[in-house]
Amino acid sequence: IVGVSLAAVGTATAATGGILLAGGRRIRSDAPGAETQQAYVGALERGERRQVTGAALIGVGAALLVSGILTAVLTSRRR
């Protein structure tokens, strides 16, 4: 059950990261339409922060997913 739980949490974490990454890209691509220079720079920074956070979450989620699968496989072989 530990392996399945790790895999589930990893999947959810990676999916959340993907959503943040895509949102960050959208914010950055919309930045040129900003009304002021300050709004433009702010959008670029906000988008970059979301992209970095999203990429980190994808990495953590992938690690949890792989750990969960390995735990499930190795635990099932002991029985």
Buried (B, 14 or more C-beta within 10 A) or exposed (E): EEBEEBBEBBBBBBEBBBEBBEBBBEBBEEBEEBEEEEEBEBBBEBBBEBBEBBBBBBEBBBBBBEBBBEBBEEEEEEE
